[in-house]
Structure formats: C-alpha cells, structure tokens
Amino acid sequence: MKKMRIGLILNTSDPETVWNVFRLALAAVEKKHNVKVFLLGNGVEVDQIYNPEFNVEKETTLFKEKGGEILACGTCLYFRGKGKSNVCPISSMDELVKIIEESDKIINFG
C-alpha cells in the first residue's frame, strides 16, 4: 500500500464529529500515513470539548503520540479570545495552503 499524505480540515466543535475525525486520523497514522489536522473556525475549540460519550482528549492525545500533527488557525483562536491552543501550535492560512499543496487527499469536516 502506498504511504499517503492526508490533510484533514476540521471546522466544527461538535463532539461526535471531532471524535470521529480524530479516530479516522489515528487509524490512518497507524497505517503509516502522514496525517495533518488543521483546526479552523469552531474547530479550534477542540480543547474545550468534554463529553462522556466522545472522549476527544483521548483521541487527540493518541493521535499526537503516534506521530500525527495538529495545527490551529491563529486568527480563529484570537477571534475567540484564545491566545493559544492547548492541543497544538498556532498556525496560519499559509500553513493550510502548504498542507493542501502537499497532500494526496484533503478531507473537510464541518
């Protein structure tokens, strides 16, 4: 199987959707694909999701531990009064463009 570069754009803070995105991301990383998740809009709020049914924190932690990369839109963070994200570094639209350019597949959620 060909190793792919996969870009996931997450533009929602819906607990079930976020949980499923990171489950997918983790499954892809475990199959040795290179996966980057870019948090955009409401997606930058993933570190504030506490839901007993959908353990987002567990999935994001496992994803990062397995080598996945998460980036957050700085403008979206600042718009929400957040100076940083607790799950990943602050990024920019330039980095999102780079992810799109370098990825074999882009999937948008939200």
N, C-alpha and C positions, 0 to 999 in steps of 0.2 A: 504494500500500500504506500502511495506517495505521501510524504510528510507535507501537510498544508499549512499555510499561514491564514489564520481565521481572525477576522475583526468583528467583534460584537459591539453594537451601539445600543446602550441601554438608556431609554428616555422615559422611564416611569419609576415610581416608588411603590407600585402595587406589590405587596409582599409575595403573592404566589408567582407572579411573573418574574420578579427579581430572583426568587429562589430557583425557579426553573432555568433561567438564563445561566446562573452560576453552576447548576447541576450539569447543563449542557457543556459549559466551558470546561468544567472539571473532567467530564467524560472525554472531551477532545484532547485535553492535555495528557490524560492518562494513556491515550492512543498515540502519544508523542507528537501531536500537532502543536504548532506555535500559536498561542491564543492571546489576544489582547482585547480587553473590555474597556470601552470608553464610556464614561458616565456623562450624560448630557441632560440638561433640563432637570426635571424631577429625579432623574437617575442619580444625581449627586447626593441624594438624601438616603442612600442605602445604609449608611452607618447609623441611621435613626430608626431602622425598622426592627421592631421587637414583636414577633408574632409566634405564639407557641406552636402553631401548626407548620410554619415555614421558617426554619432556622437559617436565616440569611447569613448571620455572622459565621456560623459553622461552615457554610458553603464557600463564602469569600475567603475565609482563612485557609481551608483546604486547597482551594484553587491557587492561592498565592504560594503556599508551601510546596505545591507540585510544580511550580515554575511559571504559572500564569501571571500576566501583567494587567493591572488595573490603573487607569488614568482618569482624572476628573477634570471637567471643564472649569477653569478658574473663574471665568465670567459668571457661570451658573452658580458657583459657590458664593462668590461675592454678592450676587443678586439676592441670595438668600441670607445674607449677613454672616456667612461662614468664611473664615479666613483660610480654612484648610479642610481636608477630608481625613477622617480617622482611618480610612482603609487604603488610601493611595496618595501618590503625589498630585499636586496641581499641574494641570496641563493646559493646552491651548488648541484653537482650531487648526493651527499649523501642524500640530502633532496628529490631530484627527485626519487631516489631509494625508499625512505621511502613512498612517495606518491604512487608509483606503488605497493609496497608491501601491503599497507593498503587499496587500492581502490578496490571496487567491479567491477568497469568499468574504463578503460583508453581509451580516445579518443585522437588521434593525428591530428592536423591540420597544414598543411604547407608543 
